[in-house]
């Protein structure tokens, strides 16, 4: 009997640099790619938000459609289903006589709980769920310290990692795949089928951010091979703002961090070291740092008190001040402009995120978790570790206590828009 492996895609929607996929192809006679739209990802949260808003959901649909097209070009497809993975995957294993299931490991509690549920049920079928790691620039096993000893201070993590760890080469993109024979591969859900708690009328097409691996390649190429005008613009970007322009594709795994790193190295060899190349690596390191911090501390980042001892957490209420902040009607022009941009595009840069978060926490005096949950709904590049880790640090309850009280709204205002040039888009 032929060996069949089910490849469960989650936040790894790509063919390039995908160890899970490469190994499945090598070890199986046939593979069955699967993506499950989990309805729990689109429900209301306890923070008066939707877990996944319409703009983010649309980007996800586009990304799944893109990998479907890539598999179709290779003579196959990806099976698309709606439901709970822990219910659907064991049924697929039985239906298609699957020998093993492969997936990428996640670090946040809700995602890992789903993995555990799937693993427990597969175990009863005597089928193994094999875990892979493919979301970071540096592999966990290649770090110069075990997870429990990773420095809490980012600067120390960066210094030791860059000095003592290596970035591995990318896995090759498969050119041939043998697929399990499937009669009905399933249809992509429409946005209106996923989003039932949000008004979809007036949703405009996101011209700058379109989901999928091919779009990710295009944006990465354009960024690294930009003309002189763009290069000068890129050189002026601050902190990890550079990589945030690629962050939506990184978040869903349409783009591998190692692919970004090695393509940057190729561009460096061709054009010399550009000022913004170092910023790319910095942004990727921040992503790694927060993911490893989640691995180290688990659910602490979701708690309102975070790492601050004896902190009296603010009530998590959906009041008029919070609604004004969400709607971009605070009366603070720059904050309102940035929130408007977030609401309409699903994206604002890193400096803008810090500014609007600082305003919510220190000027409005509201609970930071309410802002973090709103970002979860809206951001097309949302990932739990970076989002909740950043918010906790801004609120002074993160694991790096050196950052406590280091965020000041007036100071940030002068840094972000010193000449008051940031103008709010004209509202329709």
N, C-alpha and C positions, 0 to 999 in steps of 0.2 A: 504494500500500500504506500502511495506517495506521501511525503511529509508536507504538511500545509501549515504555514505560520500566519496568524492574524496580526497585522501591524496596526496598532491603535494609535491614530494621530490625535494630538491634542494641540499644544502650542508649539508645534514643530512642522508647520505646513510648507515643507520644501523637499526637493529631491537632492539638492547639493549638500555636501557635508552633513550627511545624516547617517550616523553609524548604525542606528537601529534598522534602517531600511537596507543598508548595504549588507549587514550581517544576516538579515532575514532572507535576502535574495541568495546569499551564498550557502545558507544552511537548509533551505527549503526547496522542494521541487516546485511548489507554487505558493504565492503569497496572496493574502486577502487584505488590502488596505481598507480601513474603516474610519469614518469620522462620525461622532455622535453629537448632535445638538441637544444639550442637556437643558430641559425646561427650567431647572433651578437657577441657571445663569441669567434668566430673564425675569425673575420674580421680584416683587418688592422686598427691600431689605428692612431691617429693624431701624434703620437710620432715616426713614422717610425718603428713600431714593429707590431707583430701579437698579438692580445688579448690573445690567448691561443696557445702556441707552441705545437709541436708534442709530446714531452715527457710528458708534462702535460696532453695533451689530451688523450694519451694512458693510463695514470694512472686513468683518469676519466672513460674511457670506462671499464677498469677492475673493477672499484668500482661499477659501475652500474650493470655490469654482476654479481658481487658477490651478491648484494642484490636481483637480479632476481633469482639466484639459491636458496637463502634463502627462498624466497616466494614460489618457486616451490616445495620445500621440505614440505611446509605446504599446498600443494594442489592448489596453485594459481599462481600468476605471477605479474609483474609490467608492465603496459602499457607504451611502449617506443615510443616517437614521435619526429619528427624534425620540428621545426618551432618556431613561437613566442607564448609564453604561453598565452598572452592576446588574441590571436586569437584561439588557440587550446582548452584551458580549457573551455571557455563558450560553445563551440561546443560539447565537451564531456559531459558537464553538461546537455545539452539538449538531447543528444543521449541516455544517460543512466539514465535519470530522477534523477539526483543527488539532494539531499536535502541541502548539505552544503559542503564547500571546506575547508580543513585544510592545513596550511603551516607554516614553520618557518620564522619569521621575519628576514630581513637582515638590515644592517645599511648604506651601501654605496649607493651613489645616483643612479647609474644605476640599481642596484638590487631593490631598493625601488620604482623606477619609474615603473618597470615591475609589481611589486605587486600592485601599485596604479591603473595601467591600467587594470589588472585582476579584482581588486575589483570593479572598476567603472562599468565594463561590467557585472559582476555577479549581481551587485545591480539592474541593469535593468531587470535581470531575477528573481529578488526577491530571490536571493541565497546569503547567507552570506559567506564571506571569513574570517575564524577565524585564528588569529595570535597566534603562540606559540613562546617561547623563549627557545632555547636548545643548544646554541653554547658556553656558558661560564661556568666556574667553579662555580661562584656565580650568582644567579639570580638577575636581576636588582632590584626587589622589596625587596630583602633581604640585600641590601647594607645599610650601616649606614648613607647614605646621598642620597638625590635626585640627578638625573643625572646632573642637572645644577650646583650643588655644589660639584661635585667630584673634589678632589684636582688635579691640573695639575702636581704636582710633584709626580713621581711614588712612592718614598719612603714613602710619607705621605699616599697615596692611599693604599699601601701595609700594613702599620702599622695599620691603622684604620679598614681596611677590615678584616685582620686576627684576630684582637682583638674583633670586634663587630659583625661579620657576621658568618654564619655557612654554611658548604657545605651540601646540602641536599642529602639524599640517592638516589640511582639510581632507575629508574622505571624498573620493571621486563620485561624480554624479552617475548613477546607473544608466547604461545605454540599452540594456535588454532586461526585461522582467517577464517571468511566467506567472500569469494570474490564475487564481481559482476561477472556475467557470461559475458565473452568477447570472441568473435569469433577469433579476430586477435589481439594479444598482441603487435605486432610490433617487428621488428628486431633491434638488436644493430647496430649502424652505424659502418662502417669500418673507420679506421683512415684516409684513402685517401678520404673518403666522407666528412670529417670534415675539414681537413687541405688542403686548395687549394692554399695557398700562401707561402708554404715552401717546400723545397726539402726533400722528405722522404727517398730517397735512402741512404743507409749507416746507417739508424737508427738501433741501436742495442738494444737487450732486456735488460731492466733494472733489473739486478739480485737482487739488494738490495731492491728496492722499487717496490712492486707489489700492485696494488690497491685492496681495499675490506676490509670488516669487519673481515673476518677470518684471513687475513694476518695481520691486525692490532692487533688482539688478540695474534697472534703468536709472533710478535715483542715485544709487551708489556710483555708477559710472559717471553720470553728469556731475556729481559732487567732486569726484577725484580728478576728473579731467576737465574741470571748468576753465573758461577763459580767464584772462587777467582781471577783468572787472569782478567776476565772481570770486576769484581767488582773493582779491583785496577785501571783498565783503566777508568771505569766510574767515579771513585772518583776524577780523575785528570781533568775531564771536567770542563770548566769554565762557569760561568753565566748561561744563559738559553740554553746553548748548549745541555744539556741533553735532555730536552723536544723536542728540534728541531729534534732529531732522530725519534720522533713519530709525528712530525708536519704535514707530508703529509696526514696521516690518520685523524688527528684532523681537518685539513683544509676542507676536504670533508665530515666531520661528520661520517666517517667510525668508528671513535673512539670518545667516549664521554669524555670530560675533567673530569667529575665526576667519570667515570669508571677508568680512570688513577689514580685519587686521592685515591679512595677507594681500588683499587688493591694494590697501594703502601702502604696503611695502613695495609693491610693484610700481605704483605711482611715484613713490619716493625715489626709486632707482631711476625712473625716467625723467623726473622734473627736479629732483633734489628735495630736501626736507622743507616742507611748507609749514608756516607757523601753526596752522590749524590741524596738521597731522597729529601732533602731540595731544591736542584736545580730543581727537577721536579715541585715542588709547585711554585717556583719562575718563571719558564717558563710559567706555566699556568696563573699566576697572570699578567705577561706581556701581554699575549694574551687578558685577560679580560680588562686590562687597556686600550689598544689601541682600543678595540671594544667600550668601554664606552666613550672614548674620541671622537670617530667618532659619537657616538650618541649625544654627547654634542655639538660638533662644526661642524658636517656635512661636507660640501664640502671644508672647509678651508684647509684641508690636501692635497687636489689635486692642490691647487694654487701654482705656482712657488714661490711667495713671502711668502706663508704660514702665520705665525703669526708675521712675522717681519715687523714692520711699515716702510714705505717709502723705502723698499728695491728695488733696480733696478735689476729686474730679468734678467738672462742671456738668450740670444736667444736660442730657441729650434731647433737647426740645426743638421742634420745628416752629420757631416763632417768626415774628415779622422781620426782625433783623436778619435772620438767616435767609428768609425768602427774598429780601432785598438784595442780599449778597448773591444768591443764586441767579436772580433775574438781571443782575447788573444795574441795580437801581439804588446804590448806596449813596450817591451824591458825590463820591470821590471819582473824578473823571477817569483817571488812569486805571483804577481797579475795575470800574464799570466797563471800560473799553476792553480790558483783557478778559473779563468774564463773558462779555458779548462774543468775543472771538472764540473762546472755549465752547460756548453753547452752539455756535454756528458751524464750527469746523472740527470740533473734537480735539483741538490741539492749541496749546500755547507753549512758548519756550520756557526753559528752566528758570530764567530770571523772573518771568511773569508769574510762574507758579509760586515762587518764593514770596513775591510781593503780595499776591492775593491771599495766600495762606497766612502770612504775617498780619495782614489787615484783619482777617477773620478772628485770629487768636488774640492779638494784642490791642487792636483798636475797637473791635466789636465785643470782645470778651466772651466769645462763644466756644463751645467744645470743639477741639480740633478734629475729633473723629467724625463729626458731621461734615466737615469740609473734605476729609479723606474719602468718605463714602460718596460724596458728590463727584469727586474726581473719578472714582471707580466707575460711576455711571457714564460720565462724559468722555473721558480720555480714550482716544483710539489706541494709544500706546500703553494702556494700563497693564501693569503687572503688580501683584500684591506686594512683593518685597520692596521695590523701588518706591511705590506710592506711599505705603504705610510707614516705611522707614524714613522717608523724607519728611512726611508730616509730623511724625513723632519727634524728630530732631528739631524741626522748626518750633514745635510747641514746648521744647525744653524737656521732653520726657523720653528722648531716645537713648540708645546705649552708649553713645559718645557724649558724656556729660560735659565735655569741654565746650560743646555747642550751646549749652544752657544759657539763655538770655543773650545770645549773640545775634538775634534777629530783631532789628529795629526798623519800623515802617518808614519813618522819615529818612533814615539813612539809605534804605533800599530805594526809596523814591528818587533820591538824587543820583544813585548809581544807575538805575534802570532808565531814567528819562531826565537827565540833567538839564536839558534845554526845553523840556515840555513839548517835544516834537511828536510824541506818540498820540495820534488822534484816533478817535473812535470811528469805525466804519459807519457810513450812512445807513440807518435802519430803513428797511422797506416799509 
